[in-house]
Every structure is written in C-alpha cells, then in structure tokens.
Amino acid sequence: MIGEVGGGNTMKSLKIILLASVCIQFGIAQEIGTKISTNGETILSKNFGKTKVVAKFLTSIIEIKPLKNENDKRHFVQCTYSRIPCSLTENISVEIDGKLVIVPINAYSDLGDINEAHWSINKGNLMLIITGGDASESFIAKLIFNKRRLTERRLYSGEDQYRPLEISYYYQVVFE
C-alpha cells in the first residue's frame, strides 16, 4: 500500500516543499549574506548574467563604553551599541561591470556595526542589502543601483523589513 511505505516521510517532504514555495512566492526567504569584517576590507562580488557587481567595505574598530542608562551620551552616532567595541563604516565603494560608481558618503555614513551584506536584483535594479546592529538597534539598508549610478537608499528597522523608516533618492545633476 502506498500509505505504508514512507508515507510519513512523503507527507513531511510535501509540507517542506509547500512551505518553501510559499516563502519564495511571498519573498519571505532571504539570501544568506557575506559576513562583513569589523576591522578592515571585505569584498563582495556577484554576477547577474553578464553584469558583474563588486562592493568593497572598509571598516574600523573604535572603543566605546557601554551605556549604563538612557541619559548616557552616545559619542559616536554610527555605533548601535549592540557591539563593543563599535565597528565604523569608513567607506563603501561599488563597481558595476568594472566601472566605479559613486556612492555618496551619506548613503553609508550612519551604518555602523554592519553584520552582513549581499547583492540582489529586483525589477532590473541592483540592490546591495546591508544588515547591522542587533535587536531594537538593528537595521536593513538597501542601496539601489541602475547600471550607472546609485538611485535610491531605503533604511528599515531590522524588526520590520517591509515599511521603510527613511527613503533617499539620488539624482544625476548635469550642468550645461
């Protein structure tokens, strides 16, 4: 009989496949990111068809004291105080098909204590997705590029990845 030989495992396999397809359909499954060094350079690259993207993260460590209460002054705005010592983001540079793309400092200057990053693609736009911090101080930053430049940055709480806290648009200014 069909139900007797491996029936339990078959049902379990079907449930796992169904759950996985639902996660993929609704975008719940997340790509595993590359761990970003807390001090030094990390290079992250990926190919999307013929397009090659590379992001270079430069970080450094700074000593901070734990906050004892809400009135303690934060000396470094970039530090989330989820990690001691704090890891500052000094630079993020991006290359698309071997060409350096300008990433303004305000696109990453407030992203401290970065944990992971990965490349993704959505509707033809390249996205560098960066996560950092911990618990209530966690964040997700999505830097969105076309093939020539940074066009948008979306910042989310790590606890709600569907409603951005902040959206910044970047425009190319041409002087004639």
RATAZI-V921225 format. One record per run of one state. SS is the DSSP state (alpha for helix, beta for strand, coil for the rest). FROM is the first residue (numbers start at 0). TO is the last residue. If there is no record, write none. Layout:
# RATAZI-V921225
ss	from	to
SS	FROM	TO
SS	FROM	TO
This chain:
# RATAZI-V921225
ss	from	to
coil	0	5
alpha	6	24
coil	25	32
beta	33	34
coil	35	38
beta	39	47
coil	48	49
beta	50	61
coil	62	84
beta	85	95
coil	96	97
beta	98	100
coil	101	103
alpha	104	106
coil	107	112
beta	113	121
coil	122	123
beta	124	131
coil	132	133
alpha	134	136
coil	137	137
beta	138	144
coil	145	148
beta	149	156
coil	157	158
beta	159	159
coil	160	164
beta	165	168
coil	169	175
